[in-house]
């Protein structure tokens, strides 16, 4: 099977992967947009998590081939490659309509009844998309789609789910020639330079019609290495490609500021939360995985169109309250507080939108845990590796989250005096 992709070109799908991709649960991703509300601002951004997931699998396959091009072919190597490919393919399988925006109406985790092997935290919390991902892969009607891949390659769906989560009870499954490759494989699925980010930066940039997310994918892949330390393998990049790595990080940072944090998309998301708060019975995400199958963007849009709720009506018409104020970082934070106080004192309903993003999760403060599997930099001579944050100064330059705060409110001609006061605060 061949898929023609506008980002990567021709993507080959093996006959053992076809049943997984053609299963209704994976096909559901055709109806979940990659960027949610962003198509309201960038009309071309109608691409879906379906093609993105296939792109991530293709990228993971290319990276795996580069990292193991010196290893003799074997059944064990085939099994590991297919496990990595399927983890990349299915990393988004549990996403709800509008991606992260609807996780607030998911049920308690305990209601999903995930097998005890995956009880990594208290069951007394709200479920998220990763929980649905695990449930779908290891304990649902979707699990049967792995039969051919399991028979031919020997892949274990439980290990696919563990690779996505980042913790395993079976390190031997990921061990080849005495080296445990689980850390490296998880980094390919979820890390600062994983295959997910490698795909979505190029894909989102392409479909949004912007250039912020572009970087040299081929050069990065050509310079990826496996750093084996104490019989554990970690993802590493050659020292000569550090500049391209910096470019990769900055591309993602710029996409957050210019695309993912666009004021209209963020405000529409906040309005969705208001709708969920005001109409808690109109839309809830079910715990039953068979019922979850029908929950895609079209299903939610139909619920919104049928609703009499004021926020639902505004969302479907792409009508957001007027943007009164915007500030970046801690600049003008005092002005924001003054405007909020002024609106509160005058009984004006407003929406406060606060977005923050950090250049890299490899940078950490005393209050934040460090990356569990740190990326390495391979020095030019010999097998000498250092942590990535010691090799580039971008982490210290962008150590703090880049925050954007906006205030939205519907102020009409009767509020001109209030508008003037707000302008006066801004001009101070």
C-alpha positions in Angstrom: 0.0 0.0 0.0 1.3 3.5 -0.9 0.2 6.8 0.4 1.1 10.1 -1.3 1.9 12.7 1.3 2.5 16.4 0.4 5.2 16.7 3.1 7.2 13.4 2.7 6.2 12.2 -0.7 5.6 8.5 -1.2 5.0 6.5 2.0 5.0 2.7 1.9 2.7 0.8 4.2 3.4 -2.9 4.7 0.6 -5.5 4.3 0.8 -6.2 8.0 0.1 -2.5 8.9 -2.8 -2.1 6.6 -5.4 -3.8 9.0 -4.4 -1.3 11.7 -4.7 1.8 9.4 -7.9 0.6 7.9 -9.5 -0.2 11.2 -12.5 2.2 12.0 -10.8 3.4 15.2 -7.7 4.6 13.3 -9.9 5.9 10.4 -11.6 8.0 13.0 -8.5 10.3 13.0 -9.6 11.4 9.4 -12.2 13.5 11.2 -10.1 15.1 13.8 -8.1 18.1 12.7 -4.5 18.5 13.7 -4.9 22.1 14.8 -8.4 22.4 16.0 -9.6 26.0 15.8 -6.6 27.2 13.8 -8.4 26.6 10.5 -10.6 29.6 11.5 -7.5 31.8 11.1 -5.5 29.7 8.6 -8.0 28.3 6.1 -5.6 25.8 4.7 -5.0 24.2 8.1 -7.6 21.4 7.6 -5.1 18.6 7.8 -5.9 15.8 10.1 -4.3 13.6 12.8 -4.8 10.7 10.3 -2.1 11.9 7.8 0.0 13.4 10.6 0.2 10.0 12.3 1.2 8.3 9.1 3.9 11.0 8.6 5.2 10.3 12.1 5.5 6.6 11.4 7.3 7.3 8.2 9.7 9.7 10.0 10.3 7.1 12.7 11.1 4.5 10.1 13.7 6.7 8.5 15.3 7.5 11.8 15.4 3.9 12.8 17.1 2.9 9.6 19.7 5.6 10.1 20.4 4.6 13.7 20.7 0.8 12.9 22.3 0.9 9.4 25.4 -0.8 10.9 23.5 -3.6 12.6 23.0 -7.0 10.8 19.4 -7.7 9.9 17.6 -10.1 12.2 14.1 -11.0 13.4 14.8 -9.2 16.7 15.7 -6.0 14.8 12.6 -6.3 12.6 10.4 -6.7 15.7 11.9 -3.6 17.3 11.5 -1.5 14.2 7.9 -2.5 13.8 7.2 -1.7 17.5 8.7 1.8 17.1 6.8 2.4 13.8 3.5 1.3 15.4 4.1 3.4 18.5 4.7 6.4 16.2 1.6 5.6 14.1 -0.6 5.3 17.2 0.7 8.0 19.5 -2.4 10.2 18.8 -5.0 7.4 18.5 -6.7 8.5 21.7 -7.2 12.1 20.9 -10.7 13.5 21.4 -12.5 16.1 19.2 -10.5 19.4 18.9 -7.6 17.5 20.4 -6.7 18.8 23.8 -9.6 21.3 24.1 -12.2 18.6 25.1 -10.1 16.7 27.6 -11.9 18.7 30.3 -15.0 16.7 29.7 -13.4 13.3 29.9 -14.5 10.9 32.6 -12.5 9.7 35.6 -9.6 7.4 34.7 -11.0 4.5 36.8 -14.1 4.3 34.5 -11.8 3.3 31.5 -10.9 0.1 33.3 -7.4 0.1 31.9 -5.4 -3.2 32.7 -3.4 -3.0 36.0 -0.1 -3.2 34.1 -0.7 0.4 33.1 -1.8 1.8 36.5 1.1 4.2 36.7 -0.7 6.7 38.8 -3.8 7.1 40.9 -7.0 6.1 39.1 -8.7 8.9 41.0 -8.0 11.6 38.3 -9.5 12.8 35.1 -8.6 10.7 32.0 -6.6 12.2 29.2 -5.9 11.3 25.6 -2.9 9.1 26.5 -5.2 7.0 28.7 -7.6 6.4 25.8 -4.6 5.6 23.6 -3.5 2.9 26.0 -7.0 1.5 26.4 -7.5 1.4 22.6 -4.2 -0.4 21.9 -4.2 -3.0 24.6 -7.9 -3.6 25.7 -10.5 -2.8 23.0 -11.9 -4.0 19.7 -9.0 -2.1 18.1 -6.5 -4.5 19.6 -7.6 -7.3 17.2 -6.1 -5.3 14.3 -2.6 -6.1 15.5 -3.0 -9.9 14.8 -1.1 -10.0 11.6 1.7 -7.7 12.8 2.0 -9.8 15.9 2.1 -13.0 14.0 4.7 -11.8 11.4 6.9 -9.5 13.5 6.2 -10.7 17.0 5.2 -7.2 18.2 3.4 -7.0 21.5 0.6 -4.3 21.7 1.4 -3.9 25.5 5.0 -2.9 24.6 3.7 -0.5 22.0 1.6 1.2 24.7 4.5 1.2 27.1 6.8 2.9 24.5 4.3 5.7 24.2 4.0 6.1 27.9 7.7 6.0 28.6 7.9 3.2 31.2 8.2 -0.5 30.7 7.9 -3.7 32.8 9.7 -5.7 30.1 13.0 -4.1 29.3 14.2 -7.4 27.8 11.7 -6.9 24.9 13.7 -3.7 23.9 17.1 -5.2 24.4 19.3 -6.0 21.4 22.9 -7.5 21.7 23.0 -6.7 25.4 21.8 -3.0 25.0 18.5 -1.7 26.3 17.1 0.6 23.6 13.9 1.5 25.5 15.2 5.0 26.4 16.1 5.8 22.8 12.9 4.4 21.3 10.8 6.4 23.8 12.7 9.5 22.8 11.7 8.9 19.2 8.1 8.8 20.3 8.1 11.6 22.9 11.0 14.0 23.6 12.2 17.4 22.6 13.2 16.2 19.2 10.8 13.3 18.6 9.3 12.1 15.3 6.0 13.7 16.3 7.6 17.2 16.4 9.7 16.5 13.3 6.5 15.9 11.4 4.1 18.4 12.8 6.4 21.4 12.4 6.8 20.8 8.7 3.2 19.8 8.2 1.6 22.6 10.2 3.8 25.1 8.5 2.9 23.8 5.1 -0.8 23.8 5.6 -1.0 27.1 7.4 1.0 28.7 4.6 3.7 30.1 6.9 7.5 29.5 7.0 8.1 29.6 10.8 8.2 25.8 11.2 10.7 24.9 8.4 14.0 23.3 9.3 16.4 20.8 7.7 14.9 17.4 8.5 17.4 15.4 6.3 20.4 16.9 8.0 19.0 16.2 11.4 18.3 12.6 10.6 21.8 12.2 9.0 23.4 13.3 12.2 21.3 11.3 14.8 23.3 8.7 16.7 22.8 6.1 19.4 24.7 6.9 22.6 25.2 3.7 24.6 25.9 4.5 28.3 25.9 1.7 30.9 24.2 -0.7 28.5 21.4 1.8 27.9 20.9 3.6 24.5 20.0 7.3 24.3 19.2 9.5 21.4 22.2 11.7 20.4 23.0 14.2 17.7 26.4 14.9 16.2 28.1 18.1 17.4 28.3 19.4 13.8 24.5 19.5 13.6 23.9 21.6 16.8 23.1 24.6 14.7 20.3 22.7 12.9 19.1 21.5 16.3 18.9 25.1 17.5 17.0 26.0 14.3 14.6 23.1 15.0 13.9 24.4 18.6 13.4 28.0 17.4 11.1 26.8 14.6 8.9 25.2 17.2 9.1 28.3 19.4 8.1 30.6 16.6 5.2 28.3 15.6 3.8 28.5 19.1 3.9 32.3 19.1 2.6 32.9 15.6 0.3 29.9 15.0 -0.6 27.8 18.1 -1.0 30.8 20.3 -2.9 32.9 17.8 -5.4 35.0 19.8 -8.5 33.9 17.9 -7.8 30.2 18.3 -7.0 30.6 22.0 -10.1 32.6 22.6 -12.3 30.1 20.8 -10.9 27.4 23.0 -11.7 29.4 26.2 -15.2 29.9 24.9 -15.5 26.2 24.5 -14.6 25.8 28.1 -17.3 28.3 29.0 -19.8 26.3 27.0 -18.8 23.1 28.8 -19.2 24.8 32.2 -22.7 26.2 31.4 -24.0 23.1 29.7 -22.4 20.1 31.4 -25.0 17.7 30.2 -24.9 18.6 26.5 -21.6 17.1 25.7 -19.5 14.5 27.7 -16.9 12.1 26.4 -17.8 8.5 27.2 -15.6 6.0 29.0 -16.8 3.1 26.8 -14.3 2.8 24.0 -16.9 1.6 21.4 -18.9 4.8 22.1 -15.7 6.9 21.8 -15.4 5.8 18.2 -18.1 8.2 17.0 -16.6 11.2 18.9 -14.8 13.3 16.3 -14.8 16.9 15.2 -18.0 16.5 13.1 -19.9 15.0 16.1 -18.9 17.9 18.4 -19.7 20.5 15.7 -23.2 19.0 15.4 -23.7 19.2 19.1 -22.6 22.9 19.1 -24.9 23.7 16.1 -27.8 22.2 17.9 -27.2 24.0 21.1 -29.1 27.1 22.3 -26.1 28.1 24.5 -24.7 31.6 23.7 -21.1 30.3 23.6 -21.9 27.5 21.3 -23.6 29.9 18.9 -20.6 32.2 18.9 -18.2 29.3 18.3 -20.0 28.0 15.3 -20.1 31.5 13.8 -16.5 32.2 14.6 -17.4 35.3 16.7 -15.1 36.1 19.5 -15.3 39.1 21.9 -13.2 42.1 21.1 -9.5 41.9 22.0 -8.9 44.8 24.5 -5.4 44.1 25.6 -2.3 42.0 24.9 1.0 41.7 26.6 4.0 39.4 26.3 6.0 37.8 29.2 5.9 39.9 32.3 5.9 43.2 30.4 2.9 45.3 31.3 1.6 42.7 33.8 0.5 45.6 36.0 -1.5 47.1 33.2 -3.3 43.7 32.7 -4.2 43.7 36.4 -5.5 47.3 36.3 -7.7 46.5 33.3 -9.1 43.4 34.9 -9.9 45.3 38.1 -11.6 48.0 36.0 -13.8 45.4 34.2 -14.7 43.7 37.5 -15.7 47.0 39.1 -18.0 47.8 36.2 -19.5 44.3 36.1 -18.2 43.6 32.6 -17.9 39.9 31.5 -14.5 39.2 30.0 -12.3 36.3 28.8 -8.7 36.2 30.0 -6.6 34.1 27.7 -3.1 33.2 29.0 -0.8 31.0 26.9 2.7 29.9 27.7 5.3 27.9 26.0 8.9 27.0 26.8 11.7 26.6 24.2 12.6 23.2 25.6 11.7 20.8 28.4 15.3 19.9 28.8 15.8 23.1 30.6 14.5 22.8 34.1 14.3 24.9 37.3 14.5 23.5 40.8 10.7 23.1 40.8 10.5 21.2 37.6 11.7 17.6 36.9 14.4 17.1 34.4 13.8 15.1 31.2 13.9 11.4 32.3 15.8 10.4 29.2 18.2 13.3 28.3 19.3 13.8 24.8 23.0 13.6 24.2 25.5 15.4 21.9 28.2 13.2 20.3 31.6 14.9 20.2 33.5 14.8 17.0 36.3 12.5 18.2 35.7 9.2 20.1 32.6 8.1 22.0 32.3 11.1 24.2 28.8 12.3 25.0 27.5 15.3 26.9 23.9 16.3 27.7 22.3 18.6 25.1 21.8 21.5 27.6 25.6 21.7 28.0 26.2 22.0 24.3 24.0 24.9 23.4 23.3 28.2 25.1 19.7 28.5 23.8 18.4 26.8 26.9 19.6 29.6 29.2 18.6 32.3 26.8 15.0 31.0 26.6 14.9 29.5 30.1 11.6 31.1 31.0 8.2 30.4 29.5 7.2 32.9 26.8 3.8 33.9 28.1 1.1 35.8 26.2 -1.9 37.3 28.0 -5.0 38.7 26.3 -8.2 40.2 27.6 -11.4 39.9 25.5 -14.7 41.6 26.2 -17.8 42.8 24.2 -17.9 46.5 24.7 -20.4 48.5 22.6 -21.1 52.2 22.1 -22.5 52.4 25.6 -19.1 51.6 27.0 -17.0 54.3 25.3 -16.0 55.9 28.6 -14.8 52.5 29.8 -12.9 52.0 26.5 -11.2 55.3 26.9 -10.1 54.4 30.5 -8.6 51.2 29.2 -6.8 53.0 26.4 -5.4 55.4 29.1 -4.1 52.5 31.1 -2.4 51.0 28.0 -0.8 54.3 27.1 0.7 54.9 30.6 
